[in-house]
Amino acid sequence: PPHPHAATAIGAHIGGATPEQEAAFARLGHVFGQAFQLADDLMDLQGKESDIGKPLGADWAQRRATLPLLHALRTAPADTVREIRDLWHQEPFTPEHL
């Protein structure tokens, strides 16, 4: 599959950009993609279902290790990390767990 930043690099290429400009646009696409994913991960935790178009906590329910989760596991106090890990293994996962 194409890289997520291919659209920006291809657009630059078609627009007649230099190789350096194409590389800059590829980096822009990469960074924009990361920012979009982080925003999506945060919305899954604290957004509104009507805004995101899917149930809140869908990433958690499907056990997707998102950047906010990984950050919390690295930086939270030990008792909070234990609570997060316990919640991660709850079956079935409920909105109350979120």
N, C-alpha and C positions, 0 to 999 in steps of 0.2 A: 504493500500500500504506500501511497505517497506520504511524504513527511507533512505534518500539520502546517508547516511554514512554507510549503511549496507554492501555495496560492500567491503569497506576496512576492516570492522570488520569480515566479513565472510572469506575474503582472509586470514586474520591473523589467524582465527580459523582453517581453513583448513591447513594452514602452520604449525600448532602445537604451536601457540603462547600461552603464559600464559594469564589468565584473565586480568591481568594488561596491557599486551601488546595489547590484543584485544581492551581494552578500549582506549588505546592511539591511535590505528589505527582508531577507530570510531571517536575520536576527530579530527584526521587528516582529515578524510573524510568530517566531518562537516565543518571545517575551509576551506578546499579546495573548497567545494561546495559554501560557502559564497563568497570566492574570485572570483570564476568563475562567479557567478551571478552578482557581482558588475562589473566585466569586461564587461559582456554582457550588463548590463544597460548603462554603459558609451559608449560602442560601438554604442548603439542605438541612442545616442545623437550626437556623433561626429565621428563615424566611416565611412567607405565606404560601400555602399550597396554591392559591389562586394566581400567584405571581410566577411560581416556578413550574407549574404544570405537572407536578408529580407529588405524591405524598411526602410530607416532611420525614426525614430519617430514612429515606430510601437507601442511601449509601450504607448507613449502619445496618439496616435490615438485611442487605445483601452482603454484608461484611466486607465492604470496600474500605481499605485503609487510606483515608484521605489525608491531605496535608494538615488540616486542623487537628485531626486525631493524632497524627504522628508528633506534631508540635506539643500537644497536651501531654502525651506520654513521655516526652523528653524533658518538659519543663515544670510539670505540676508537682506538688508535694506528693510524697510516697503514698499517703492514704488516699489521695485523689486518684493516683495511677492505679492502685488496687481496685478502687470502685469502678473506674473505667473498664479495667480488664474483666471484672466480674460481670458488668453489664454487657460487655462484648459477647460473652458466652451464654447469655440468657436465651432460652428457646421456649416459646416463640418470642420474638422481639416485639414489644408493644410500644405505643406512643408514650406511655408512662416511663419506660426505660430511657427514651430520648431525653 
